[in-house]
Amino acid sequence: MIHVENLAKRFGSIAAVDNISFDVEAGEVVGLLGPNGAGKSTTMRILTGAMPPTEGIVQVAGHDVATTPLEVKARVGYLPEVPPLYPEMKVRNYLRFVAELKRVPRKERAGRVDSALARCWLEERADQPIEQLSKGYKQRVGLAQAILHDPDLLILDEPTSGLDPRQIIEVRQLIRDLAGDHTVVLSSHILSEIAASVERIIVINQGRVVAADSVDRLAQRFSGGEHVTAQVRGDVDALRRMLPNVAGVASATVVDDPEAGVWRCDLVAEPDIDIRAGAAASIVKAGFELVGMSRSEMGLEEIFLRLTEQGTNDHAKSDNQAA
């Protein structure tokens, strides 16, 4: 669905996007992440056909954004961070206007407008001026105009901005419903929102792609193996001697727990090994009391910080070597 190869975008001497490449398959839901100024918004605008690249190849559904931008725009639904709304227009009239702009066939327009109103929970506000709507409802109108022409690709920049918790859950469900029939690329500053909505993330830092993978695989890449925490009662010295010998355990740390007489055991597994059953059996067999056990995973926030820090360091090294 999306093919990006050696993409660069320069504004004078500033490289907003610096020779990036990635692919997105049809039906995928992908999160595009990066700190402010990383180049993700520029990348999203190029993908919509709204901005030409300086160099490289960018194709959407087989159409080149540089040579056939109108073909690309016909296949893309775009929700920018600030939705393109006309405040004085009523919601339904605005969507009819957008349907005409997007060249939806005349006989299909009424049905497409009604469908977009229903999917974005706007039916009760359809005949209300946009300027009278809350920020959350304006965001819904922006989402409705993005899906109105049934595009192959949806590009959503901060799709849950201004929504309350219930509305956020509804938008997540809508994104899941769109997956498969549509390819979705979304960006958000709320990393937990990305983690709950996407199958894969592409991280851009200083105009370069520093990672493109699932959250689970990136967590494993940085943590080495899964992390398991056990609460155990018993002799701490014997516990410290025993745990490193459990099959599949790469490292073990035993520390005080606030609850008297209970030790917290932090275990790191060797890559691709689930140590929970073996560790639990070994602890009990050795005569200790296993109070509890849980698996912990690296969060997207920590992954993001590590990736952007790593990308910054790599970029600095490259600049120093070039100098």
N, C-alpha and C positions, 0 to 999 in steps of 0.2 A: 504493500500500500504506500509506504514512504521509503524512498531511497535517497540518502544524503551521502555525497562522496566529495571529500576535500573541499567542503564549503568554507568560504571566507567572506567576510563583510567588513570593509574598512570605511571609516569616515575620516578622510584626510590621512593623518599618520596614525590614527587610533584603530586598532584591530578589535572590533566588537566581537567578531567570531573568527577563530583562527584555525582553519584547516581541520574541520571536524567531519566525521563520517559515522553514520549509523543507519539502521534499517528498522522499520516497524511493520510487522506482518498484519494482514487484514484481520480484523476482529479483535486485535489486542487492545488492552487498556494500559497505557504507559504514562508514567509520571515524569515530567521534565523538571528537574530541580537545579538550583544554583543560587548562590548569594546574590545580593543586589549588584548589578553591573557585570554579572558573569557572562551575559550574552544570550540568555534563554528567551527573553522577550523579542530580541532581534531575530532569533532562530524561528520563533513562532510566527512572526510577521512574514518572514520569507516563505514559510510553509504555506501560508494562506494565499500567496501570490500578490500580497500588498506591497512587498518590497523586493527589488531584484538583488540577487547575490552579486558580489564583486567577482568571485571566482567559484568554480566547482559546479557540481551537478546536483540538482534537487528535483526529484520527480514525485508526484502524487498521483496515484492510480494510473501510472504509466505516462502522465503528462508532465512536461518540463515547465517549471514555474517561470523560467526566463523567456522561453519562446512561445508558450501557450498559456499565459496567465489567466485568460478568461475560462479556459477549460478547467484549470485548477480551481478557480473560484466557484465554478458551478458544482464542484464535488466536495467543497469544504464548508462546514458551518463553524463560525468563529464567534466566541464570546470573549471580548477583551476585558481587561480588569475593570474598566469603566464602560458599561454597556452603551451602545450607540442609539440613544433614545431621543424622541421628540416629545418634550414634556407636555406640550399643549394638545397632543393627539390622544384620543381614547385608545385603550389597549387593542381592541379588535380592529379599529381602523388602522392603527400602526402596523399590525401584523399583515393586514391586507396590502398595505403599501409595500412592505418588505417582500411579500409574495410576488408582487408585480416586479419589483426591482430584481428579484432573483429568477425571474422568468418562469415561475411556476405556471403551467398551462391554465388558462382562464377557468376551464370546467373543473379543475382540481382545487382551486384556491380556497373556496369556502370550506371544503372538507379538511384541507391541510391546516387552515387557521383553527377550526374547531378542535382538531386533534392536538395541536400545539397548546391550545388553551387548557385542554383536559390534562395532558401529560405534565404540565407545569403548574397545575392547581390554580388556574387564573379565571375559571369560568365565572365566579361571582364578581370578579373585577373587570370583566371584559368591556363594559361600557362606561368605565370610569377613566377620567383623564390621568395620564401617567404622572403628571406633576403632583397629584394628590396621593400617590402610593407611597408606602414606606420603602426604605432602602431594600429590605428583603424582597418585597413584591417587585420592585424595579429590577432586581437581579433575576427574578423569575421571568420577567418579560424579555430580558436579554437572553436567557436560556431558550425561551420559546422561539425567538427569531433565529437562533443558531440551528435549531432542529427543523425549522419550518419546511425547508425544501428537501427533507429526507436525504442529507448528504452522506457520502461514503465515509468522510473523515470529519470528526468533531474536534476542534481545538478550543479548549476551555481554560481561560486564565482566571484563576481565583473563582471557581464556579459557586462556592458556598459563602462568598463574602456577604456579610450582612444578614445571614440567615440565622434563625434561632435553632436550638439543638434538634427539635423535631423536624424542621425543614431540612437541616443538614442530612439527617438520616434518610429523608425522602429523596434528596438529590443523589445520595450515594446509591439508593435503590434504582433510580432512573438511569444512572450511569451503568450499573450492572445490567439493566434491561436493554440498554443500547448496545452493549458489548456483543460481539458476534455478528449482528447486522451492521454495525458501524465500528470503525476504528476510532479510538478515543485517545487523544493526547491532552493531558491536563497538567496545570502548574498550580501550586499553592504554597504559601508561606507556612501553612499549618501542616507540619510533617506527619502528624498522626492521621490527618485527613487523607494524605497521599497513601500512607500505609494501608488504610482501610479500603481504598478504592482501586488500586492498581495492581497489575500482575508483575510489572517490571518497571525499573526506574532508570533514567538516563541523567547522569549528573554532569553539569557543565560548570567549569570554574575557569575564570580568566580566559574565556572564549574557547576553551578546549574541553572535549569529553574526557572525564577522568574515570567514569565507570558506566557500564550498561549491563544490568543483571537484575535478578529477583532480589528482594530484600533478604530472604533466607540465605541465599548463596553469598551475598555480600557480608552478612553477619558471620557466616562460617569462615569466610576469607580473612576477616579481621580478628576473630576470636580464636581461630585455630581448630576448635571443636566445641561441642555443646557444653554448657555450664550447668551443673547440678548442685543444688544446695540441700544438705541433709541436717536435721537436728537430732543429735545423739546424746544419750546419757551413758556414762561409764568413765573408766580411767582414761584421762586425756593423753597420757604418754603412750599407752598401748594403742590408743586410737590413731595417734600420729605415726606410729610405726606400721600399723596395719594398712591404712588407706592407700598409700602409694603402690602397694603390691596387688591391689584389685585389678583384675584384667580390664584393659582398655582405659585406665586412668592415667592421663599424662602428668597431672600435678594435683596435689591436695594441700589445702590450707585449713587448719583448725583454729578457730578464734572463739573468744568468750561470747556467749549470748546473754542478753539482759536477764533472762530467766535463770535463776540459780540452778546449777547442776546440769544444765543443757549446753552442749557445744555445737557451734555452727560449723559445718564442714563444707568448704567450697571446693568442688571437684571440677576439673577440666578434663574432658574426654579427648582421646585421640581422634583425629578427623574421621568422620563418617561412622562413628560407633555410638550406639545408645547404651550408656552404662548404667541406667537406673536399676534395672532388674538385678544385674550382677552385683552392683554396689549394695543394694538393699539386702540381698541374700548373704553377702560376705559380712556385713555389719551384724546381722542377727546371728549368724553361725559363730561369730567370734565372741558372742556373749554380751554384746551391747544392746541397749534398748533404742530402737529407731522410733523417734517421736514424729518425724515428718520428713517429706522429701518433695522437692519441686524443681522444675526445670526452668532456667532463666535464659532469655535470649537478648542479644544486643538490639537496642531500639534503633529506629531510623534516625533519630536525632544524633546519636553517637556515631553511626555510620556516616551521616552527612558531614559532621565535623571532621572526622578522620579523612574523608575523601577530599574535602575542600582544603584542609591543611596540607595534605599530601600533594594535591595539585599545585598549591601555591609554592611549596618547596621545590617541586620538580620544575616549575616554570622559572623560578629564581636560578636554579642550577643551570638550566638551558641558556638563560640570558648571560650568566657569568661565563659559561663555556664559549658562547658566541663572541663575547667581548675579548 
